Amino acid sequence: MAVGLVLTHRASGVLNLAHAAMGMYVAVAFYELRATGELILPILGLPARLPIVRAPTVATALAVCMVLAAVLGGVIYLAIIRPLRHAPPLSALVASLGLLVYLMEIARLRIGSQGATGLAIDGILPDGLVEIGGALVGTDRLWLAGITLGSALLLAGLYRFTRFGRETRALADNERGAVLLGISPIWVGAVNWVLASMVAGLLMVLAAPATRLDVGASSLLVVPALAAALVAHLRSFVGAALAGLGIGMVQSELMNVQVEWAWLPDVGIQQGVPLLVILAVLAFWGDVLPQRGVVLSPRLPRSAGVDVGAWRPMALLAAAGIAVMVLDSEWRLAVAISACVAVIALSVVVVTGLVGQVSFAPYAFAGIAAFTVIRLDYVPFPIAPLVGGIVAVAVGVVVGLLAVRVRGSQLAVATLAGSIAIEELIFRWSWFSGGDLGARMPRPSLFGLDLGIGAVGSAYPRRAFVVTTLVVLALCLLMTLGISRGVVGRRWRAVRDNERAASAAGIDVAGVKLTAFAVSALLAGIGGVLLGYQRQIVTGSSFTLFNSLMVVAVVYLAGIATPAGALLAGALASGGVLTVALARMGDSGAANQLAVSGLLLMVVVVWLPTGVFGSVAHVGRAVRGRSRWPSGPTRSGTFVG
């Protein structure tokens, strides 16, 4: 995986978060083709399966899936990555997030409710055991390691000794100069993405007996792969392969140690290795992500949300509160979920939309606050939620310290690994989270008034709880709007637009970032407590990295640069208002919601960088004659680091 990440970064300057998901989809297609003779297609709206051959051999299935991988890589580059060549690197990073969500969901839709466990995964490498240093090692693992190193050596030779490799290096160093020399960036970029997709697909097919092709876990193998690629400075194929093998061996040994030392807590200790590697790399080498030469320096779009009066979202929330009194049980629950997610979405708007620091840890902060409230079940409401929020703020400030040293893609990678580490090390710690069975949230009450969600029959969820979530959302929205319009908000936007200019103007950039992360963590913590009250029984699976990725995706889709866009993000959330509306119209719409969200996110990044809300604001200003509608793909990103 790390080798492919180096390949795509050298070709286009993009950190592809969907790299492992691309390999996962090709591997799922391979084993499904072997079992049924049908190729699963990754495009919504087309037939899900295409009959190929009744009983394909391993060679036939592998050849077909390599063609699938090549087409997948080429289409992704031409349709998504190439149009973003003049945008900030973070725009392509977010587009790859949309691709990650889309491929994960389309794989789940294609292989049914059983998931990858329903596939017959028989390894195609020789199996058996050999003894090395007193330990038994599977021969298929040795073959896989050898193929990985061999692929890295072949790619290193290709890029060092061939004309194609020299052209790729020239484009990476100076795209404008390379174009003047007659080098085609489209051709070179497309070939590189095709190669990267084929490498990811092949290695995931070979590694399937070990990974079991779990859709979520296999897709998130990109995190340790990113750590290995950073060790190789995103330049050395062999270095990335060796680092990846080293990280894998350390993780495997930690799992063995955990089995031998029964006193260790039953948590995913091995998942902390990528985070430690990433932090070490960033600490010792600082800016290890070389920025690819671009033709122009893009600016941020206008933050539409600052001009939106508070009365509009407040009127919308008031109308929702009135509607709750007459809505049925299903709609009330949808409104409550949307309100909870909207509060967490506000945290993303603050740290990413208003300050330009990408964080994939909102649900990590949310979980910290929720489990803190559970541990403080003897503390009354609303003091316990406030304490939970303060604990989340403390964790947010620690993450903010990373933002002082690194920014942009580096910070995104660090928070990605940190979110997994918190999920595996803290949320799986039975003392803190209750383990797999979870823990019960205390029932909220204020001055004897029961604000809990629990009720029997159609009275669930209780209207008092739904109204409480709307009131909390309104207060959080007013706080965010107030901050964004004040001195602090102007400093946030100055740092977002240009850190160097802000520093030259006397703004304390480090203080601004820490303040933003503190406010963001507080909002995420409040939203996490509300989600805990809504679910009543909270487990570590309630606050996963995938939840964080999804909320970032829907916030970007709704409008990352406006606090009011968080309301739309809440409505778009899974289980929220849109889910119920789609379910009432038909089962297919609700089933495809997440896949469509990922697809729309890619479209929005390329064509509507201000999101749905910002685009509507543009239309409104155009109608009033105050602005013109931008045409064509954007040349500006939605945020910078």
N, C-alpha and C positions, 0 to 999 in steps of 0.2 A: 504494500500500500504506500509506504513512504517513497519508494522509487517513482511511482506514478505521480505523487504530489510534486516531487522535484521536477518531473517532466512537464507537467502543466504549468508550473510556476515559471520555469525557464522559457517556456513558449509564449506565455501570455501575461505573466506577472500576477496570476490569480491563485489564491489559496482555495482549492475546490473542496468545500465541505461535503459535497456529494460524491466524492471519489469512491469511497467504500460502498456507498449505496449503489453506484453504477455497477461495481463488481458483483455486489449481492444480487442485483436483478439479473445479470447475465448468468450467474450460477444457478439461481432459481429456475430460469428458463432452460438451462441445460438439463437439470435433473427432471424437470417436468417433461421435457421433450423425450428424454430417455424412457420415462414411464408411460407416456401416452401417445408419443409420436406427434404431438401438437406443440407449436411454438406460441408462447404467450406474448401478446403484443402490448407495448407500454403506452398506448395512446387511447385516451378516453374517447368514446364515440365510435371507434372502430370495433369490429368483432374482437372479442377477448382472446380467441385462439385461432391459429391458422394451421390446418393439417399439413404435415410435411411428409412423413413416411411412417409406415405402420410399425416397424420394429427397427429403429435407428441403432446403428452401432455407436460405440464410443467416439470413433473418428468422425462419423457423420454428424452426430450431435455437437461435437466440439467445433467442427468446421462451420456449421450453421450458426452457432452461438458466437463465434468469433466475427462472423459477418454482422450479426446483430450488434455486437459491441462496437464494431467499426462505424456502423451507421449511427448508433447512439452517440458516440463521441463526436462525429462530424456534425450532426444536426445540432447538438448542444453548443458547439463552438460557433457555428454560423448563425444560429438563431438567437443566442443569448450572450455569449462572451464577446464575439466580434463587435456587435453594436455598442458594447460598453467600453470599447478600447480607450476612449477619451475621458471616461468617468473615473472618479477616484477608485482605488482598489477595493474599498469597502462596498461599493455598489455591486461589483461582481461577486464579492463575498456573500452579500445578502441574496443575490440571485442564485448562487449555489445552495443557499439555505432553502430557498423555494424548491429547487430541484431535489434536494435531500428529502423534503417532506413529500413531494410528489411521488418519487420513486418508492419510498417506503409504503405509502398508502396504495399505490397501484399494484405493488407486489402482494400486499395483503388482500386486495380485491381479487387478484387473479388466482391465488392459490387457496382461497376459501377460508372458512372459519378455523380449520385445523392449523393453518399457518404452515411453517416449514416442517413441523413435526409430522405432517402427513406425507412428506416426500420420502421416497426410498433413496437414501443417500449412501451409495456404495462407492468408496474411494476408487479412483482409477490408477493410483500409484501402488507399487508393490508394498504389501503389508508384512508385518512380522516384527520381531524384537531383536535388538542387539544390545550387548552390554558395553557400556562406555564408562570407565571410572567407577565401576561398581553399581551403576544405575542402568536400568533397562530403558532403552529409547526405541520408539517405533521407527521402523525403516521408512515409512511414508513421511515422517517428520524430517528425516535426514534428506530424503529426496526433495522435499519441498524447500528446505534450506538451500540445497545445492542449486535448484532451479532458480530460486530468488537471487542468489549471488551470480549465477550465470547470466540471468536477465540484466542485472545491474552492470556486469562487465560488458555485455554486448551493447547496451545503450551508451556506456562510457566510450567505447570504441567508435560507435556510430557518430557521436557528437564531437569526438576529437579528431577523427581522421577522414571524415567524409565532407563533401561540399554541403550537404543538407545540414550537418551539424554546425559547420561554420556559419551558414546563413542564419540558423537559429540563434547562435551566440551573438551575431551581429545585430539582429533585431532586438535581442534582450538588452544589449548595451546602448544602442542608439537607433531607435526605429526610423527616425527621419533620415538619418544618414544611410541606413540600409535600403530604404525605399529609393533614395536618389541613385543608389548603385544598381537598381533594377531588381531587387529582391522582393518577392511578393509576400507580404505579411499574412494575407488570407490563406494562401496555399501552405505556407510553413506552419501557421497556427493550426489549421485544420488537420494536417498530417500528424502533428504532435498530439493533438487531442484524440485522434483515432488510435495512435499507438498507446497512449495512456489508458484509454478505455479498454483496449484489448489486453493490456498487461493486468489491469485490475480484474477483468473478467476471468482470465486464465488462472491467476493466483487464487481467486476466491473459489473457483471450481475445484482446484487441487486441495484447498484448505477446508472444504466443506465437511469432511468427516470430523474435523476438530471443532469447527465453529457451529456445526449442525444447522447452519443457515438460518438462525433466528433473525428475523427481519430487523428488529430494533438493535440487538447486540451487534450483528454483523455490520450494519450501517454505521454504528458509532465506533467501529474499529479505526475510524479516521482520526480519533483523538490520540491514541498511542502512535499512529502513523505520523501525525503532525509533530509530535515530540521528536521522533526519529529524524524527520526531515529538517527540523530546526537544528538538531545536532550537526547535520551535514550542511548547514547554512543554505539549504535549499539550492545547492549547486552540485554536490557530489552524489552520483548514483550509488557508487560502491559504499560511500560513507553512510548514506541513508539506509542501505540494505543491512550493513553491519550494525548500525545503531538500532534498527528495528528488531533484528535477531537478538541483540543484547537486552533490549527492553522486554521482549517476550520471555527470554530465559529468566530474567530477574522476577518477572511476574509469576512464572511457573514455580520457581523456587519458593517464593513467598507463600504460594498456595500449599506447597508441601510442608513448609514450616508451620503454617496455621493448623494443618492436620496433626502434626507431631506434637505441637505445644497446645494442648487442649485448653489451657488457661487464657489463651488469647481470645478477645471478643470475636464473635461470629460476624465479621464484617468483611467487605471486599478490600482488604489491605492492598492487594496488588493493583487496585485501580488508582492508588495514590502515586504510583511510580511515574506515569506520564506527567502529572502535575509537577512533581519534584524535578524531573528532567527539564521541563519547560522553564520553570522558575530559575533553575541553575543556568540554563543557556542565556536567558534574558538578563540575569544578574551579571554574568561574566562577559558576555559579548554585546549586551545592549541591543541595538538595532540590527538584528540578524536577517531582517526581511528586506533585501535590496529592492528599491522601487524601480520598476521598469521605466525607461525613457518614454515620455509621452509627448504628443505634439503641442498640447496646451495644458494650462493649469486651470481646472474647473473650479467654479465657485458653487456655494450652496444655494439652493432655491430659497425664495422668501418664506419665512415662517408664517404661514397663513393664520395659525391659531391665535397669535397675539392680537390680531385685529378683531377677533370674534368676541362680541360682548358676552358677559356671563349670563345674561338673561335667557338666551336661546337654549343652552344646555340645561339651565335650571328649569326652564319651562317644560322641556322634554322630560326631565326626571320627575317633575311635579305631575305631569300627565300620566307617567308610568305609575306613580304612587296611587293616583286616583283609579287607574285601570285595574290595579291589583285587587281592589275591593270587589270587582265583578268578574275577573278572569277565573277560569277553571284551574284545577290543580296543576296540570301540565304546563300551562302558560306561566303560572306564578313561579314554578320551579325554574323555568327558563329565564325569567326576569331576574331571579335571585342569582343564578349562575352568571348571567351576563354582567350584573352589577359587581360581583366579586372579581371576575376577570378584568373588568374595566379598571378597577383600582390598581391591580397589578400592571395593567397596560399603561397606566399613568406613570408608573416607575420607569418603564421603558422610554416613554416620551421624554421624561426629564433627562435621563442620563445619555440617551442616544439622540433624540430629536433636538433637544435644546442645548446640549453640551457637546455632542459629537463623539462620545465614548461608547463603543459597542460593548455591551455586556450580555452574555448568555447565562446569567445567574439569577434572574428575577425569582424563579420558583425555588431556588436554593434559599434566598432570603425569606421567601414566604414560608417555607417549611421550618426554618429556624424559629420564626416567630410563633407558628402554630404549635410546635412541639414544646416551646417554652411555656406557653399558656397551659398546656396539658400538665407539665411538671409543676405549675403553680396553681393547681386546682383548688387550693385553699385560699387563694387571693380573689377577692370579689371583682366582678365586672363593674366598670371598665378599666380598673387598674391593671389587671392581668394582661389584657391586650396591649396596653401602653408599655408595660414592661417587655412584652414580647417584641414590640416594635423597636424599643431601645436596644435590645439584644441584636436584632437584625441590623440596626444602624451601626453597632460596633463591628459586626462582620462586614458590612458595606464599606466602612472606612478602611478596614484592612485591605479589601479588594481595591479601594480607591488609591491606596499607596502604590499599587502596581501601575495605575494610570499616570502617576507622577513620573515614573521612569519610562514607560512604554506607552504606545498609543496605537490606534488603528487596528490593523490585522493582528499585531502582536498581542494587544490587550484582548481581542476577541478570542484568540487561541488560548490564552491563559485562563480566561473566565470559563471557556468551554471545558477545559481539563479540571478547573476548580469546581465546577458544578457537579461533574461526575464524582470527584473525590468526596464532596460533601454528601452526595446521595449515597455513596457506598460506605463511607467511613462513619458518618453521623446518623443518617436516616435509617441505616440498617442496624444500628447499635440498639439492642433490645432495651437497655436501661433508659435510653433517651426517647425512643420512638415506639416501644412496645413490640418490636420485632415484626414478623410477618402478620401477626394477628392485629397489630396496630394498637392504638390507645383511644379511649373515649374523651372527647372534648367536654369540658364542664358546660353546663347549660347556662347561657347568659340571662341575667335578670337585673333590672334597674329599679330601685325603690319598690320592690315587690312585684313589678310588672315583668311577666315572663316574655322574654324576647327570643326564645329558642324556636327551632324549626319543627321539632317533633310534634306530630299529631296523628290521629287515626283517620284512615279513609280519605275522603275528599277534602278534609280540613288540612291535609299536608300539601305543601308547606304552609305553616301558619302565616297569616297576613302580617302579623307583627314583625316576624323575622324579615320578610321581604321588604317591608317599609324601612326597617332598620338598615338593611344593606343599601337601599337607595339614599337614605339620609347620610350614611357614612361616605358613599360615593360622591354625593353633592359637596360635602365638606372637603373631601380630598381634592375634588376638582376646583373648588373655590381657592383652596390653598395654592394649588399649582398655578392657576391663572394669576393669582395675586403675586406670586414670586416671579413668574415670567414677565410681568409688566413692570416690576420694580427694578431697583439698582442691581440686585443679584441676578435677575433674569437678563438684563442687558450685558452683564459680565459673562454670563453663560454663553450667550449668542456670540459675543466677541471672541471667546475662546473657540467656539465651534467654527467660526468663519476663518480665523487665522490666529493660531497660538502665538506666533512670533510677533505679529502686530499687536496683539493684546498685551503681551509681556512688555513690549516697547512703550505701550501707553500707560504702564504702571500697574497693570492688573496682576494680582497674585494668581498665576495660572494653577499652581499646585493647590492653593486654597480653594479655588473655584471647583476644581475636579473633586476634591474631598467633600466639599459641601454638596455637590450634585450627587455623589454616590451615597452620602448620608441620607439626603431627601429621598432618593430613589429606593434605598433599602427600607426606609420607614414606610413608604407607600406599599412596597411589595409585602412587607411584614403585616401591615393592616389587611391587605387583600388576602394574605395567607390565613390569617386568623378568621376572617369571614368565611373562607372556603372550608376551614376546619369546622366551624359552627354548622355550615351547610351539610357537610358529609357526616358529621357526628362521630364516626369512627375514622381515625386518620392513620394511614400507613405511609411508609416511605415511598410507595408507588404513587402517592397522591402528588408528589413534588419531584418529578423526574426531569432529567435534562430535556427529554422530548417535549414536556410541557413548556419549558423555557423557550425552546426553539419555536414552538407553535405560537406562543404569545408574541415573540419578536416578529414572527412572520405576519400575523394578523394585524399588529400595530403598524408595521410598515405598509401593509396593504391598505389599511384604513387611512393613514396619514401620520407619519412618524414625527412631523414637525409641528403638530398642533395638539394641545391638551384635549380639545374637544374631540379629536380623532379617536381618543381612547374609548369614548362611548360607542362608536361604531365598531371598534375592535372587540369590545365586550359582546356586542350583538352578533358578531361573526364567529365568536368562540364556539368550540364544540360543546354541545349540550345547551347552548344559549338560545336566544330568540330565533336566529336563523335556522338552527337545527330543527326546532319544533315547526317552524313555518314550512320547511322542506318536507318534513315527515308528514305534515297534513296534506301536502300536495302529492306525495308519492314516496315510496321507499327508496328509489334509486337516488333521488336528490340528497337525502340525508346520508346515505351510504357513501356517496362520492364527495361529501363536503370537504374533507381534509385534502383529498387529492386536488380538487378544484381550487382550494385555497393556495396550495403550493404552485399550481399552474398560473393562477392570477398574480401571485407575488412576482413570478418571473416577468410577466407582462408589464406589471406596474413599474418594476425597477427599470425596464428598458424604455417604456413609453410615457409613464406618468409618475415621475420621481417624487412628486408631492403626495402621492396616494390618492385614494378616492375622495377624501374630504378636501384636500388641497386642490384637486382638480375641479371639484364643484365650486370652490371659492374662486378659482380662476375664471370659471364660466360666469359666475355672478358679477365679478368685476368687469369682465368683458361686456356683459349685457349693459352694465351701467357706464360703459365707455372709459373705464379707468385702467384697463390693461387689455392686452391681446393674447389670444390663445396660442401657446407655443406649438409649433408644428414639427413633426418628425421625431426621431429618437432623441432623447436628451443627451446633451454633452456636459451635463452637470450632475453631480451626485447629490444625494440627499443629506449626506453628513460626511464629515472628515474626522480623522483621528489626529 
